Amino acid sequence: MLSNSTIETADQYWSSSLGCQREALYKRYTLIVPDDESNNFYGIYCFLRNQALIVAVSRDLLDAFHPRAENWFHADVLDEERFRRLIDHPIDRIIGPAFIGYTDRTIFRPVSVGGVRFLGGEDIEALKTLQAACSALEWEHGGSRLGEQPVVGAFDGGRLVAVAGYQIWDSGIAHISVIAHPQYRRYGYGKAVVSELTEEALNRGLVPQYRTLVANKSSMVIANGLKFERYATRVALRLKRSRQ
């Protein structure tokens, strides 16, 4: 079970991000809030935590969706077909459900694998080669670049086959990203680099966060194997803008 301090850090981040009181994350109801965080996103974010459903709606859609969304429940959002029927608006894409999890010293279960180390300037070309082997979308979601924050790599025979890095959110959360070479997936390299990076984040007093689509079974194996505990589930609904 996550420690109280870890949960408090996560609660503070998400209540601030969603624009609601921390207590709202623990109430059995549906709360509608304006989405002021996602400048380039036109649609709806649904955040499911405990029994609470918090629906963040783009401001231009707020008047139209507020009355409807008040009657939504967890089951409505998690069932894609049902969710689509509730939306009277052209849908571009539904993203999710996504797992949002945290770990800490009370539950973290690290793994030890050879060939894993922190990357430096001498690894720039190897990192570029790994990036070229992945699709642009894959790299956007899971890739890392060398900079202020640490990047961990796994090597096989001198070849860089997986990397993990993190961004610091709100000073206390280490948001982890991970990617593996397409030919080296499901061999444990992703889990190994996330484990090493998580250890480093914990040593710095940060709260490691892991987010992935629930449908991404390989990524969920990493989360479950290292004992990232589910904190919340998120579903994003990107809508099409109507033509004027």
N, C-alpha and C positions, 0 to 999 in steps of 0.2 A: 504494500500500500504506500502511495506517495506521502511524503511528509507534509505537515501543515504549511510549512514555509514555501514548499514548491507549489502547492495548490494556491496559496495566497498570491504568489508571483504571477501565476497564470491567470487567476481571477482579476487581478489588477490590470493586467495587460488587456484582456478581452473586454472587460467592462469599459475601459477607456476607449478601446478601438471601436466598440459598438455604440458608445455614447449612452450607456445606461448605468444604473447603480449596481454595485457588486451583488447586492441582495437579489437582483433580478435573475441572476444565474441559478438561483436556488428555488425559485417560485414555480408553481405548477400552472403556468399560463402561457399565452402567446402575446409577445410584445412587438409592436411595429415601431421601427426607428428609421430616421433618414440616413442614407448612406453618404457620408461626407468624406470617406477615406479613399474610395476607388474612383479617381478622376476619369479614367478611360473605360470604366465599366458601366454599361447601360443594362440594368436588370435588377436582380434580387439575390441577396445572400441569405441563406437560412442557417442559423447557428443553433444546434441542438445540444443542450447541456443539462444533465439530470432530467427533470420533467419540463424544463423551460424550453420554449421555442422562440428565438429572437430573430425577427425578419427585418433585414436592412434593405431598404428600397431606395433606388435612385430618386432624387428629389422630383424630377419631372414626372415620375410614375406614382408618387406617394398618394396623391388624391384618388387616383383610380384604383390602387391596390389596397389601400388601408382598410376599407370595409370588408373586403373579401378575405384578406390575410388574417384578420382577427379570428376567423373561424377555422383556421388551419390547425392540424395536429401533427405530431411526429410522423404518424403512419402516412399521412397525405404527402409529406415531403419526401419520405424514403421510398415511396412507391412511384416509379417514374411515370407509368401510364396514368395513375390517378392524379399525379401532380400536373401532368400536361393537360388533363381535362379541366383542371381548376383555373388554368391560365387562359384568359380570353384575349390573347395577344400573340402575334407571330413569334415563334421561339427560334433563336439561332442555335443555342446549344445548352444542354444541361451538363454541368461538371460536378461529378460526385455520385454517391456520397464519398466524402474524404475523411480519413482518420486523422485526428489531431491528438498526439500523445506526448507524454513527458516521462522522464525517468530521473532518479536521483540515487544517492548512495544507499538508500534503504532497500531498493529493489533492483538496481542495475546489475545485469549479468554479462560481464565482458567476455570476449573471446580473444585468444592469443594465437596469432598466425604469423609465420615468417614472411619476410619480403614486404612488410608494411612499415612505412616511415613518413615523416613530414617532408614535404617538398620544398625545394629552394630554387634559386635562380638558375641552377644548372639543369633543372628539369623542365624548362620552358618549352623546348622543342618536343619533348616526350608528351607534354600536356597538349600541345597543338596537334600531335599525331592522334592522340586519343579523341580529341574533339572532332577531328576530320572523320573518324570512324563512326561517329554517332550522328543522328539527324539533328538538324538545327533546333527542332522543337524539344527533343530529348535533352540537348545541351542547355537550352534555355531553362528547363525545369530542374535539371540535376547537376549541371556542370559547375565548375569552380574556376576561379582565376587567382593567380598569386597576387597577394597584396598585404593589407594590414592584418587580416585574420588568417589563421593557420589552415593549410590544406594537407590532407593525408592521402598518400597514394599506396596502391598495392602493385607489386611487380611480379611478373612471371618470366623467368629467364631473361631478365633485363628489360622486359617490355612493360610499360605502364598500362595496367588493365582496369583500374578502378580508382576513383578519387572521391573524397568527401570533404566538404567545407561547410562553413556556417556564416550567417549574417547575425549580427547582434541586434535584437529588437528591444527597444525600450530599456536599454542598459543592462537588463538582467536575463534575457532569453537568448539562447544560441539556437537559431533556426537552421537545421541541418539539411543539406542537399547532398545527393549521392548519385553517381552514375558509373556504370561498368561498360567496358568494351562489349559490343554485341556478341562476339565469339567467346566471351569469358563470363557470361551470366549464368547464374544458378550454380556457381562453384564456391560461393562463400566469400568472394573478394569484396563485394559490397558490404556485407555484414562486418568484415574485418576492418575496413576503413572507417565505417560508422562507429564501431566499438572504440577504436583508438581515438577518434575525434571526440566522442562523448566523454571519454576519460579526461581528455585535455580540458574540455569545457567545465567539467565538474571540478577539476583542480583549480580553475580560475574563478570558481564560485558562481558560475552561470547555470541556468536551468536549461538542459538540452530539450529541444522540441523536434519531433519528427512528424511530418505531415505527408500523407500519400493517399491516392485513391484506394478505396477498399477493394476495388476490382483488380488492382495490381498485386497479384498474389506473391510475387517474388519480393516486392517491397514490404508487404505485410509480414513475410517471414522474418525479415530483418527486424522490424518493429517488435514482433512478438518474441523473437529469440533473445533480443537484448533487454527485454522487459520494459519497453515503453508502454506505459499504462494509458488506455484511452481516457482522454479528458473530455472531448467533445467530438461531434460529427458536423461536417459542414457540406452544404449543397449550394452550388451557384447556378443561377438561371440567367443566361445571357439572352436578352431579347433583341429582336430586330427593330431598328428605328423605322417608323412609318414615313413614307415618302410624302413630301408636301406637294 
